């Protein structure tokens, strides 16, 4: 079964897209565009994943001058291995972010760095990366762009200096509270563990 799940690079990219957007339904042409792959390869991978039960194929009747059917594909959240497979893809994203973290430490002096949002499967978070400390903005934006290309998605980030962080902590700022009290992975912390 594992060979069927991870048999090709296109299948892994497709699973990544579907798992990270579990509420979305995709047409074949949308997947072809998003994955930048030929339609026949996309259809073949969809058929394999559908036969495994990992994705759901839904057909809708559409009237556009004449009767036509549209097929939509989405991840099957009821699949027995869904939680484990989703967790595996999220962990793979975190590993991809290691290059980002190494690059960040070369251009900044972060006193606190936490991953949340897409990295922890916590959609309630309004940011994916929280950084406290001094950051050289142009170099940081270049680094974020590289991470977005690697993960094939937009990354939301928040940067604060130490003064703002302390102030927000004192007033129990709801934005900061949701990040620190929710699902997160703290990678650097020289502020709260003194």
BELTA-V370999 format. One record per pair of residues at least 24 apart in sequence whose C-alpha atoms are under 10 Angstrom apart, sorted by sequence separation. I is the first residue (numbers start at 1). J is the second residue. D is the distance in whole Angstrom. If there is no record, write none. Layout:
i & j & d
I & J & D
I & J & D
This chain:
i & j & d
11 & 35 & 10
50 & 74 & 10
53 & 77 & 10
54 & 78 & 8
55 & 79 & 8
94 & 118 & 9
95 & 119 & 10
109 & 133 & 6
110 & 134 & 6
135 & 159 & 8
10 & 35 & 8
50 & 75 & 9
53 & 78 & 9
54 & 79 & 6
93 & 118 & 9
94 & 119 & 6
108 & 133 & 8
109 & 134 & 6
110 & 135 & 7
134 & 159 & 8
135 & 160 & 9
166 & 191 & 9
10 & 36 & 10
49 & 75 & 9
50 & 76 & 9
53 & 79 & 7
54 & 80 & 9
93 & 119 & 7
94 & 120 & 9
108 & 134 & 6
109 & 135 & 7
128 & 154 & 10
129 & 155 & 8
130 & 156 & 9
131 & 157 & 8
132 & 158 & 8
133 & 159 & 7
134 & 160 & 8
135 & 161 & 9
165 & 191 & 9
166 & 192 & 10
10 & 37 & 8
46 & 73 & 8
49 & 76 & 10
52 & 79 & 9
53 & 80 & 9
54 & 81 & 8
92 & 119 & 9
93 & 120 & 9
104 & 131 & 10
107 & 134 & 9
108 & 135 & 5
109 & 136 & 9
128 & 155 & 6
129 & 156 & 7
130 & 157 & 6
131 & 158 & 6
132 & 159 & 6
133 & 160 & 6
134 & 161 & 6
14 & 42 & 8
46 & 74 & 10
54 & 82 & 8
90 & 118 & 7
91 & 119 & 7
107 & 135 & 7
108 & 136 & 6
127 & 155 & 8
128 & 156 & 5
129 & 157 & 5
130 & 158 & 5
131 & 159 & 5
132 & 160 & 5
133 & 161 & 5
134 & 162 & 8
90 & 119 & 6
91 & 120 & 8
107 & 136 & 6
108 & 137 & 9
127 & 156 & 5
128 & 157 & 6
129 & 158 & 6
130 & 159 & 6
131 & 160 & 6
132 & 161 & 5
133 & 162 & 6
162 & 191 & 8
11 & 41 & 9
15 & 45 & 10
27 & 57 & 10
89 & 119 & 10
90 & 120 & 7
91 & 121 & 10
105 & 135 & 9
107 & 137 & 9
126 & 156 & 8
127 & 157 & 5
128 & 158 & 8
129 & 159 & 8
130 & 160 & 8
131 & 161 & 8
132 & 162 & 6
133 & 163 & 9
10 & 41 & 8
11 & 42 & 8
14 & 45 & 8
15 & 46 & 10
25 & 56 & 9
26 & 57 & 10
27 & 58 & 10
54 & 85 & 10
90 & 121 & 7
104 & 135 & 8
107 & 138 & 10
108 & 139 & 9
125 & 156 & 10
126 & 157 & 9
127 & 158 & 6
131 & 162 & 10
132 & 163 & 9
133 & 164 & 10
10 & 42 & 8
14 & 46 & 9
25 & 57 & 9
26 & 58 & 10
87 & 119 & 10
104 & 136 & 9
107 & 139 & 7
108 & 140 & 8
126 & 158 & 9
132 & 164 & 9
133 & 165 & 9
11 & 44 & 10
12 & 45 & 10
25 & 58 & 9
87 & 120 & 9
106 & 139 & 10
107 & 140 & 7
132 & 165 & 7
11 & 45 & 6
15 & 49 & 9
87 & 121 & 8
131 & 165 & 10
10 & 45 & 8
11 & 46 & 8
14 & 49 & 10
86 & 121 & 9
104 & 139 & 9
118 & 153 & 10
19 & 55 & 10
103 & 139 & 9
104 & 140 & 7
107 & 143 & 10
118 & 154 & 10
119 & 155 & 10
8 & 45 & 9
11 & 48 & 9
18 & 55 & 9
103 & 140 & 9
118 & 155 & 8
7 & 45 & 9
11 & 49 & 8
117 & 155 & 9
118 & 156 & 9
15 & 54 & 9
104 & 143 & 7
117 & 156 & 9
5 & 45 & 10
15 & 55 & 9
100 & 140 & 9
103 & 143 & 7
104 & 144 & 9
116 & 156 & 10
117 & 157 & 10
4 & 45 & 10
7 & 48 & 10
103 & 144 & 10
116 & 157 & 10
28 & 70 & 9
30 & 72 & 10
31 & 73 & 9
101 & 143 & 9
115 & 157 & 9
5 & 48 & 9
6 & 49 & 10
27 & 70 & 7
28 & 71 & 8
100 & 143 & 6
4 & 48 & 7
5 & 49 & 7
27 & 71 & 6
28 & 72 & 7
99 & 143 & 9
100 & 144 & 7
4 & 49 & 8
26 & 71 & 8
27 & 72 & 5
28 & 73 & 8
100 & 145 & 10
25 & 71 & 9
26 & 72 & 5
27 & 73 & 6
100 & 146 & 8
101 & 147 & 10
113 & 159 & 10
130 & 176 & 9
4 & 51 & 10
5 & 52 & 8
25 & 72 & 6
26 & 73 & 5
27 & 74 & 9
97 & 144 & 10
99 & 146 & 10
100 & 147 & 6
112 & 159 & 10
4 & 52 & 8
24 & 72 & 9
25 & 73 & 5
26 & 74 & 6
99 & 147 & 8
112 & 160 & 10
127 & 175 & 9
5 & 54 & 9
24 & 73 & 8
25 & 74 & 5
26 & 75 & 10
97 & 146 & 10
98 & 147 & 10
110 & 159 & 10
112 & 161 & 10
126 & 175 & 8
127 & 176 & 10
130 & 179 & 8
24 & 74 & 6
25 & 75 & 8
97 & 147 & 7
100 & 150 & 10
110 & 160 & 10
111 & 161 & 9
112 & 162 & 9
125 & 175 & 8
126 & 176 & 10
129 & 179 & 9
130 & 180 & 10
1 & 52 & 8
23 & 74 & 8
24 & 75 & 8
96 & 147 & 8
97 & 148 & 10
110 & 161 & 9
111 & 162 & 8
125 & 176 & 10
128 & 179 & 9
22 & 74 & 7
23 & 75 & 8
110 & 162 & 10
126 & 178 & 9
127 & 179 & 8
21 & 74 & 9
22 & 75 & 6
23 & 76 & 10
97 & 150 & 9
112 & 165 & 10
125 & 178 & 7
126 & 179 & 8
21 & 75 & 8
22 & 76 & 8
23 & 77 & 9
93 & 147 & 10
96 & 150 & 7
97 & 151 & 9
124 & 178 & 8
125 & 179 & 6
130 & 184 & 10
18 & 73 & 9
19 & 74 & 9
20 & 75 & 9
22 & 77 & 8
96 & 151 & 7
124 & 179 & 9
125 & 180 & 10
129 & 184 & 9
18 & 74 & 6
19 & 75 & 6
128 & 184 & 9
129 & 185 & 10
130 & 186 & 9
132 & 188 & 10
17 & 74 & 10
18 & 75 & 6
19 & 76 & 9
93 & 150 & 9
94 & 151 & 10
122 & 179 & 10
125 & 182 & 8
129 & 186 & 10
131 & 188 & 9
132 & 189 & 9
17 & 75 & 9
18 & 76 & 9
19 & 77 & 9
93 & 151 & 7
124 & 182 & 9
125 & 183 & 8
132 & 190 & 10
133 & 191 & 10
15 & 74 & 10
92 & 151 & 9
124 & 183 & 9
125 & 184 & 9
132 & 191 & 9
15 & 75 & 8
122 & 182 & 8
123 & 183 & 10
122 & 183 & 6
117 & 179 & 9
120 & 182 & 10
121 & 183 & 8
122 & 184 & 8
19 & 82 & 9
116 & 179 & 7
120 & 183 & 6
121 & 184 & 9
19 & 83 & 10
22 & 86 & 10
115 & 179 & 9
116 & 180 & 9
119 & 183 & 9
120 & 184 & 6
114 & 179 & 9
117 & 182 & 9
119 & 184 & 8
120 & 185 & 7
19 & 85 & 8
20 & 86 & 8
114 & 180 & 8
116 & 182 & 8
117 & 183 & 8
119 & 185 & 8
19 & 86 & 6
116 & 183 & 6
117 & 184 & 8
18 & 86 & 10
19 & 87 & 9
115 & 183 & 9
116 & 184 & 5
16 & 85 & 10
20 & 89 & 8
114 & 183 & 10
115 & 184 & 6
116 & 185 & 6
15 & 85 & 9
16 & 86 & 8
19 & 89 & 8
20 & 90 & 8
114 & 184 & 6
115 & 185 & 5
116 & 186 & 9
15 & 86 & 9
19 & 90 & 9
114 & 185 & 5
115 & 186 & 6
16 & 88 & 10
17 & 89 & 10
113 & 185 & 9
114 & 186 & 4
115 & 187 & 8
16 & 89 & 6
113 & 186 & 6
114 & 187 & 6
15 & 89 & 8
16 & 90 & 9
112 & 186 & 8
113 & 187 & 6
114 & 188 & 7
112 & 187 & 8
113 & 188 & 5
114 & 189 & 8
16 & 92 & 10
112 & 188 & 5
113 & 189 & 7
12 & 89 & 9
16 & 93 & 10
111 & 188 & 7
112 & 189 & 4
113 & 190 & 9
110 & 188 & 7
111 & 189 & 6
112 & 190 & 6
110 & 189 & 8
111 & 190 & 5
112 & 191 & 7
5 & 85 & 9
110 & 190 & 9
111 & 191 & 6
112 & 192 & 8
110 & 191 & 10
111 & 192 & 9
101 & 187 & 9
101 & 188 & 10
94 & 185 & 9
20 & 118 & 8
20 & 121 & 8
35 & 152 & 10
34 & 152 & 9
20 & 153 & 10
17 & 151 & 10
16 & 151 & 9
17 & 152 & 9
16 & 152 & 9
17 & 153 & 9
13 & 151 & 10
13 & 152 & 9
